[in-house]
Every structure is written in C-alpha cells, then in structure tokens.
Amino acid sequence: MNFVVLSDVQDEPIFKGMEIDYTVSPVLGIPMRWKTVISQVEDYKSFTDFQKEGPYKHWNHFHEFIPNDNGVLMKDTVDYELPMGVLGKMAHQLFVKQKLKSIFDFRYRVLNDLFNNKHN
C-alpha cells in the first residue's frame, strides 16, 4: 500500500491526542492522505488510533500487548467501514479484505523475524 509515515514521531512517546499523518496507496497505486489520532493509551498495555481523515468511512484500531510465557502477544482489533455503500461492500469483497489481511500478515512476519530470530 506504499504506507509512508509523514509525521516525525519516530522517537516521540505515544500520547492521547497525538496526530499522525501518512500517505497510503490502497487502490491502483494512487496516493491518499491519511490522518489518525491516538484516542487511548495505557502504557505498555494498549493504544487505540482512529482515522480523522482518510480512505475509510470509519477506522478504529485497538493495539494490545499481552504478556505470556513466550514473551508478548501483540493483538490487533480493527473496526472499519468503507465509504460508498454497496460499491464499498463490493470493493471490500473484491480486494480490500485481502489487502488488509496481507498487511497484517506482513507485519506479523516482520515482527516474528525481528523478535523470534534474535537469539539464533
């Protein structure tokens, strides 16, 4: 999706009210602006971002960090809705659902390689 963070937040701790600007290219490589706002933070446990501006009619993403015997489980709960009614529902079935799955699968592989192959 050519997901690019535009805001300079790399070394900044996350906080409620923090706004983050991105560009994404969800359809045909056409870049779009996306702005999320952090609406909830519980240090070292969870945070939530929601879309203020962007390609979705509604986007709310809850990130949860759950300690376990193997380390930490990172769990995502995403509640979203596409715009354009029936056309949005068709787009969801045709490509958006699979695109989101591939994004989260990619993130899983990157984090798994980063954290689970560290001691090899």
GUTOR-366950 format. One record per residue: residue in one letter; x, y, z of N, C-alpha, C in turn; residue number from 1. Coordinates in nm, 3 decimals. Atoms other than C-alpha are relative to their C-alpha. Layout:
N
+---+---------+---------+---------+---------+---------+---------+---------+---------+---------+-----+
| r |     n.u |     n.v |     n.w |    ca.u |    ca.v |    ca.w |     c.u |     c.v |     c.w |   k |
+---+---------+---------+---------+---------+---------+---------+---------+---------+---------+-----+
| A |       X |       Y |       Z |       X |       Y |       Z |       X |       Y |       Z | NUM |
...
+---+---------+---------+---------+---------+---------+---------+---------+---------+---------+-----+
//
This chain:
120
+---+---------+---------+---------+---------+---------+---------+---------+---------+---------+-----+
| r |     n.u |     n.v |     n.w |    ca.u |    ca.v |    ca.w |     c.u |     c.v |     c.w |   k |
+---+---------+---------+---------+---------+---------+---------+---------+---------+---------+-----+
| M |   0.081 |  -0.121 |   0.000 |   0.000 |   0.000 |   0.000 |   0.084 |   0.125 |   0.000 |   1 |
| N |  -0.089 |  -0.117 |  -0.006 |   0.304 |   0.226 |  -0.003 |  -0.035 |   0.089 |   0.119 |   2 |
| F |   0.035 |  -0.066 |  -0.125 |   0.231 |   0.320 |   0.357 |   0.121 |   0.080 |   0.048 |   3 |
| V |  -0.113 |  -0.087 |  -0.037 |   0.453 |   0.619 |   0.442 |  -0.045 |   0.094 |   0.113 |   4 |
| V |   0.029 |  -0.091 |  -0.112 |   0.452 |   0.800 |   0.778 |   0.065 |   0.134 |  -0.031 |   5 |
| L |  -0.050 |  -0.135 |   0.030 |   0.487 |   1.174 |   0.716 |   0.038 |   0.076 |   0.127 |   6 |
| S |  -0.027 |  -0.069 |  -0.127 |   0.484 |   1.289 |   1.079 |   0.133 |  -0.048 |   0.058 |   7 |
| D |  -0.127 |   0.034 |  -0.063 |   0.814 |   1.299 |   1.266 |  -0.029 |  -0.046 |   0.143 |   8 |
| V |   0.039 |   0.053 |  -0.131 |   0.711 |   1.070 |   1.554 |   0.086 |  -0.118 |   0.044 |   9 |
| Q |  -0.081 |   0.120 |  -0.026 |   0.983 |   0.803 |   1.550 |   0.053 |  -0.008 |   0.142 |  10 |
| D |  -0.059 |   0.003 |  -0.134 |   1.145 |   0.899 |   1.881 |  -0.091 |   0.062 |   0.105 |  11 |
| E |   0.094 |  -0.067 |  -0.091 |   0.836 |   1.052 |   2.039 |  -0.089 |  -0.105 |   0.067 |  12 |
| P |   0.091 |   0.095 |  -0.065 |   0.640 |   0.858 |   2.304 |  -0.145 |   0.027 |  -0.043 |  13 |
| I |   0.139 |  -0.012 |   0.043 |   0.281 |   0.790 |   2.205 |  -0.082 |   0.063 |   0.113 |  14 |
| F |   0.084 |  -0.064 |  -0.102 |   0.018 |   1.001 |   2.383 |  -0.139 |   0.023 |  -0.057 |  15 |
| K |   0.138 |  -0.026 |   0.040 |  -0.357 |   1.057 |   2.376 |  -0.006 |   0.137 |  -0.068 |  16 |
| G |   0.010 |  -0.124 |   0.077 |  -0.437 |   1.323 |   2.116 |   0.107 |   0.014 |  -0.107 |  17 |
| M |  -0.106 |  -0.003 |   0.101 |  -0.123 |   1.255 |   1.909 |  -0.061 |  -0.022 |  -0.139 |  18 |
| E |   0.046 |   0.015 |   0.138 |  -0.195 |   1.302 |   1.538 |   0.116 |  -0.045 |  -0.086 |  19 |
| I |  -0.102 |   0.056 |   0.087 |  -0.005 |   1.105 |   1.277 |  -0.051 |   0.006 |  -0.143 |  20 |
| D |   0.035 |  -0.012 |   0.142 |  -0.012 |   1.184 |   0.904 |   0.077 |  -0.104 |  -0.082 |  21 |
| Y |  -0.058 |   0.102 |   0.088 |   0.054 |   0.921 |   0.636 |  -0.043 |   0.029 |  -0.143 |  22 |
| T |   0.057 |   0.020 |   0.132 |   0.020 |   0.864 |   0.269 |  -0.013 |  -0.150 |  -0.018 |  23 |
| V |   0.024 |   0.140 |   0.034 |  -0.124 |   0.533 |   0.154 |  -0.047 |  -0.005 |  -0.144 |  24 |
| S |   0.046 |   0.019 |   0.139 |  -0.196 |   0.395 |  -0.192 |  -0.082 |  -0.128 |  -0.007 |  25 |
| P |   0.079 |   0.123 |  -0.010 |  -0.480 |   0.149 |  -0.137 |  -0.057 |  -0.050 |  -0.132 |  26 |
| V |   0.064 |   0.040 |   0.126 |  -0.620 |   0.149 |  -0.492 |   0.082 |   0.050 |  -0.118 |  27 |
| L |  -0.071 |  -0.032 |   0.125 |  -0.424 |   0.138 |  -0.819 |   0.123 |   0.087 |   0.020 |  28 |
| G |  -0.121 |  -0.077 |  -0.026 |  -0.119 |   0.297 |  -0.655 |  -0.021 |   0.149 |   0.013 |  29 |
| I |   0.032 |  -0.143 |  -0.011 |  -0.298 |   0.633 |  -0.621 |   0.019 |   0.044 |   0.146 |  30 |
| P |  -0.025 |  -0.041 |  -0.138 |  -0.161 |   0.813 |  -0.311 |  -0.115 |   0.080 |   0.060 |  31 |
| M |   0.103 |  -0.073 |  -0.074 |  -0.407 |   0.939 |  -0.050 |   0.059 |   0.040 |   0.135 |  32 |
| R |  -0.040 |  -0.043 |  -0.135 |  -0.358 |   1.131 |   0.274 |  -0.084 |  -0.077 |   0.101 |  33 |
| W |   0.069 |   0.068 |  -0.109 |  -0.448 |   0.954 |   0.596 |   0.049 |   0.062 |   0.130 |  34 |
| K |  -0.036 |  -0.056 |  -0.130 |  -0.454 |   1.111 |   0.943 |  -0.070 |  -0.083 |   0.107 |  35 |
| T |   0.058 |   0.069 |  -0.115 |  -0.503 |   0.910 |   1.259 |   0.030 |   0.080 |   0.126 |  36 |
| V |  -0.015 |  -0.064 |  -0.130 |  -0.543 |   1.033 |   1.614 |   0.002 |  -0.111 |   0.106 |  37 |
| I |  -0.005 |   0.095 |  -0.111 |  -0.443 |   0.835 |   1.922 |  -0.107 |   0.041 |   0.099 |  38 |
| S |   0.114 |  -0.034 |  -0.087 |  -0.760 |   0.820 |   2.131 |   0.010 |  -0.062 |   0.138 |  39 |
| Q |  -0.013 |   0.068 |  -0.129 |  -0.646 |   0.594 |   2.416 |   0.140 |  -0.058 |   0.009 |  40 |
| V |  -0.132 |   0.059 |  -0.025 |  -0.312 |   0.491 |   2.567 |   0.001 |  -0.055 |   0.142 |  41 |
| E |  -0.031 |   0.057 |  -0.130 |  -0.239 |   0.255 |   2.852 |   0.142 |  -0.053 |  -0.013 |  42 |
| D |  -0.143 |   0.029 |   0.021 |   0.141 |   0.245 |   2.876 |   0.032 |  -0.148 |   0.014 |  43 |
| Y |  -0.048 |   0.138 |   0.006 |   0.292 |  -0.091 |   2.785 |  -0.112 |  -0.104 |  -0.008 |  44 |
| K |   0.112 |   0.094 |   0.008 |  -0.057 |  -0.245 |   2.752 |  -0.081 |   0.015 |  -0.128 |  45 |
| S |   0.085 |  -0.017 |   0.118 |  -0.256 |  -0.088 |   2.469 |  -0.002 |   0.146 |  -0.045 |  46 |
| F |   0.034 |  -0.133 |   0.050 |  -0.336 |   0.208 |   2.249 |  -0.097 |  -0.017 |  -0.114 |  47 |
| T |   0.100 |   0.001 |   0.107 |  -0.608 |   0.297 |   2.002 |   0.024 |   0.120 |  -0.089 |  48 |
| D |  -0.001 |  -0.112 |   0.094 |  -0.590 |   0.503 |   1.688 |  -0.128 |  -0.004 |  -0.081 |  49 |
| F |   0.116 |  -0.007 |   0.089 |  -0.886 |   0.624 |   1.486 |   0.031 |   0.095 |  -0.113 |  50 |
| Q |  -0.021 |  -0.083 |   0.118 |  -0.899 |   0.778 |   1.144 |  -0.074 |   0.132 |   0.015 |  51 |
| K |   0.059 |  -0.134 |   0.002 |  -0.958 |   1.151 |   1.144 |  -0.031 |   0.039 |  -0.144 |  52 |
| E |   0.018 |  -0.024 |   0.145 |  -0.915 |   1.180 |   0.764 |   0.061 |  -0.118 |  -0.073 |  53 |
| G |  -0.060 |   0.108 |   0.077 |  -0.859 |   0.910 |   0.508 |  -0.098 |  -0.079 |  -0.084 |  54 |
| P |   0.077 |   0.076 |   0.099 |  -0.989 |   0.638 |   0.280 |  -0.121 |  -0.075 |   0.056 |  55 |
| Y |   0.110 |   0.075 |  -0.059 |  -1.229 |   0.472 |   0.525 |  -0.111 |   0.093 |   0.047 |  56 |
| K |   0.109 |  -0.074 |  -0.061 |  -1.572 |   0.587 |   0.635 |   0.019 |   0.001 |   0.151 |  57 |
| H |  -0.027 |   0.015 |  -0.143 |  -1.475 |   0.459 |   0.981 |   0.118 |  -0.093 |   0.016 |  58 |
| W |  -0.116 |   0.084 |  -0.031 |  -1.147 |   0.316 |   1.117 |   0.036 |   0.021 |   0.145 |  59 |
| N |  -0.040 |  -0.003 |  -0.139 |  -1.075 |   0.232 |   1.480 |   0.086 |  -0.124 |   0.024 |  60 |
| H |  -0.100 |   0.108 |  -0.009 |  -0.765 |   0.021 |   1.557 |   0.054 |  -0.005 |   0.142 |  61 |
| F |  -0.044 |   0.023 |  -0.138 |  -0.702 |  -0.116 |   1.907 |   0.119 |  -0.094 |  -0.003 |  62 |
| H |  -0.124 |   0.078 |  -0.007 |  -0.344 |  -0.241 |   1.963 |   0.016 |  -0.045 |   0.145 |  63 |
| E |  -0.011 |   0.052 |  -0.136 |  -0.300 |  -0.467 |   2.265 |   0.127 |  -0.084 |   0.014 |  64 |
| F |  -0.124 |   0.072 |  -0.027 |   0.020 |  -0.608 |   2.417 |  -0.022 |  -0.085 |   0.125 |  65 |
| I |   0.037 |   0.093 |  -0.106 |  -0.039 |  -0.919 |   2.628 |   0.119 |  -0.088 |   0.036 |  66 |
| P |  -0.112 |   0.086 |  -0.042 |   0.249 |  -1.075 |   2.826 |  -0.045 |  -0.146 |   0.010 |  67 |
| N |   0.027 |   0.143 |  -0.015 |   0.267 |  -1.454 |   2.813 |   0.133 |  -0.073 |   0.024 |  68 |
| D |  -0.121 |   0.078 |  -0.030 |   0.517 |  -1.736 |   2.875 |   0.108 |   0.013 |  -0.106 |  69 |
| N |  -0.096 |  -0.011 |   0.111 |   0.683 |  -1.679 |   2.536 |   0.047 |   0.142 |  -0.025 |  70 |
| G |  -0.036 |  -0.140 |   0.024 |   0.714 |  -1.301 |   2.562 |  -0.123 |   0.087 |   0.006 |  71 |
| V |   0.115 |  -0.090 |   0.008 |   0.440 |  -1.066 |   2.446 |  -0.077 |  -0.030 |  -0.128 |  72 |
| L |   0.089 |   0.014 |   0.115 |   0.144 |  -1.126 |   2.218 |  -0.048 |   0.139 |  -0.038 |  73 |
| M |   0.052 |  -0.126 |   0.049 |   0.058 |  -0.825 |   2.004 |  -0.129 |  -0.031 |  -0.073 |  74 |
| K |   0.132 |   0.030 |   0.055 |  -0.315 |  -0.833 |   1.925 |  -0.062 |   0.127 |  -0.055 |  75 |
| D |   0.066 |  -0.113 |   0.066 |  -0.498 |  -0.603 |   1.684 |  -0.149 |  -0.028 |  -0.012 |  76 |
| T |   0.144 |   0.005 |   0.026 |  -0.871 |  -0.537 |   1.680 |  -0.032 |   0.123 |  -0.084 |  77 |
| V |   0.029 |  -0.110 |   0.091 |  -0.980 |  -0.328 |   1.384 |  -0.148 |   0.000 |  -0.033 |  78 |
| D |   0.140 |  -0.020 |   0.035 |  -1.331 |  -0.194 |   1.338 |   0.002 |   0.106 |  -0.111 |  79 |
| Y |  -0.005 |  -0.094 |   0.111 |  -1.374 |  -0.031 |   0.998 |  -0.122 |  -0.015 |  -0.090 |  80 |
| E |   0.107 |   0.000 |   0.099 |  -1.627 |   0.060 |   0.732 |   0.049 |   0.080 |  -0.120 |  81 |
| L |  -0.037 |  -0.071 |   0.122 |  -1.569 |   0.159 |   0.373 |  -0.108 |   0.099 |  -0.039 |  82 |
| P |   0.101 |  -0.094 |   0.050 |  -1.741 |   0.456 |   0.211 |  -0.072 |  -0.060 |  -0.122 |  83 |
| M |   0.069 |   0.029 |   0.127 |  -1.977 |   0.437 |  -0.090 |  -0.096 |  -0.119 |   0.006 |  84 |
| G |   0.108 |   0.098 |  -0.011 |  -2.236 |   0.191 |   0.043 |   0.027 |  -0.133 |  -0.069 |  85 |
| V |  -0.009 |   0.128 |   0.070 |  -2.285 |  -0.104 |  -0.193 |   0.132 |  -0.012 |  -0.076 |  86 |
| L |  -0.129 |   0.005 |   0.071 |  -1.977 |  -0.012 |  -0.400 |   0.115 |  -0.028 |   0.097 |  87 |
| G |  -0.101 |   0.027 |  -0.102 |  -1.768 |  -0.008 |  -0.082 |  -0.004 |  -0.145 |   0.045 |  88 |
| K |   0.013 |   0.141 |  -0.039 |  -1.905 |  -0.352 |   0.014 |   0.056 |  -0.090 |  -0.110 |  89 |
| M |  -0.055 |   0.078 |   0.111 |  -1.817 |  -0.485 |  -0.331 |   0.153 |   0.010 |  -0.001 |  90 |
| A |  -0.146 |  -0.019 |  -0.003 |  -1.466 |  -0.335 |  -0.309 |   0.060 |  -0.081 |   0.115 |  91 |
| H |  -0.048 |   0.077 |  -0.114 |  -1.428 |  -0.499 |   0.033 |   0.016 |  -0.147 |  -0.040 |  92 |
| Q |  -0.005 |   0.141 |   0.040 |  -1.507 |  -0.843 |  -0.109 |   0.103 |  -0.023 |  -0.110 |  93 |
| L |  -0.089 |   0.019 |   0.114 |  -1.302 |  -0.791 |  -0.426 |   0.148 |   0.015 |   0.035 |  94 |
| F |  -0.143 |  -0.019 |  -0.026 |  -0.977 |  -0.658 |  -0.277 |   0.036 |   0.058 |   0.137 |  95 |
| V |  -0.039 |  -0.067 |  -0.125 |  -0.987 |  -0.455 |   0.049 |   0.024 |  -0.102 |   0.110 |  96 |
| K |  -0.015 |   0.101 |  -0.105 |  -1.037 |  -0.754 |   0.280 |   0.134 |  -0.073 |  -0.013 |  97 |
| Q |  -0.126 |   0.071 |   0.023 |  -0.744 |  -0.941 |   0.122 |   0.121 |   0.092 |   0.020 |  98 |
| K |  -0.110 |  -0.096 |  -0.017 |  -0.527 |  -0.626 |   0.119 |   0.030 |   0.020 |   0.149 |  99 |
| L |  -0.021 |  -0.016 |  -0.144 |  -0.580 |  -0.573 |   0.493 |   0.063 |  -0.125 |   0.060 | 100 |
| K |  -0.058 |   0.125 |  -0.050 |  -0.506 |  -0.940 |   0.561 |   0.148 |  -0.007 |  -0.036 | 101 |
| S |  -0.141 |   0.007 |   0.041 |  -0.182 |  -0.917 |   0.363 |   0.086 |   0.100 |   0.078 | 102 |
| I |  -0.074 |  -0.100 |  -0.078 |  -0.077 |  -0.601 |   0.553 |   0.030 |  -0.055 |   0.140 | 103 |
| F |  -0.022 |   0.052 |  -0.134 |  -0.126 |  -0.765 |   0.893 |   0.085 |  -0.127 |  -0.003 | 104 |
| D |  -0.088 |   0.117 |   0.015 |   0.034 |  -1.091 |   0.771 |   0.145 |   0.044 |  -0.017 | 105 |
| F |  -0.135 |  -0.054 |   0.021 |   0.337 |  -0.889 |   0.655 |   0.057 |   0.049 |   0.133 | 106 |
| R |  -0.047 |  -0.052 |  -0.129 |   0.362 |  -0.712 |   0.990 |   0.033 |  -0.115 |   0.095 | 107 |
| Y |  -0.027 |   0.116 |  -0.084 |   0.339 |  -1.046 |   1.169 |   0.135 |  -0.062 |  -0.036 | 108 |
| R |  -0.127 |   0.061 |   0.043 |   0.627 |  -1.189 |   0.961 |   0.120 |   0.086 |   0.040 | 109 |
| V |  -0.110 |  -0.090 |  -0.035 |   0.847 |  -0.882 |   1.016 |   0.028 |  -0.005 |   0.150 | 110 |
| L |  -0.020 |   0.003 |  -0.146 |   0.789 |  -0.879 |   1.393 |   0.049 |  -0.136 |   0.047 | 111 |
| N |  -0.044 |   0.134 |  -0.036 |   0.830 |  -1.255 |   1.418 |   0.148 |  -0.018 |  -0.031 | 112 |
| D |  -0.141 |   0.010 |   0.037 |   1.161 |  -1.240 |   1.231 |   0.087 |   0.087 |   0.091 | 113 |
| L |  -0.076 |  -0.093 |  -0.082 |   1.277 |  -0.942 |   1.436 |   0.019 |  -0.053 |   0.142 | 114 |
| F |  -0.006 |   0.037 |  -0.141 |   1.195 |  -1.082 |   1.779 |   0.030 |  -0.148 |   0.024 | 115 |
| N |  -0.016 |   0.144 |  -0.025 |   1.195 |  -1.461 |   1.743 |   0.127 |  -0.057 |  -0.060 | 116 |
| N |  -0.125 |   0.050 |   0.057 |   1.512 |  -1.499 |   1.537 |   0.121 |   0.073 |   0.058 | 117 |
| K |  -0.106 |  -0.080 |  -0.061 |   1.715 |  -1.265 |   1.758 |   0.107 |  -0.087 |   0.067 | 118 |
| H |  -0.091 |   0.083 |  -0.079 |   1.873 |  -1.548 |   1.959 |   0.059 |  -0.116 |  -0.080 | 119 |
| N |  -0.053 |   0.111 |   0.082 |   1.963 |  -1.780 |   1.668 |   0.145 |   0.020 |  -0.035 | 120 |
+---+---------+---------+---------+---------+---------+---------+---------+---------+---------+-----+
//
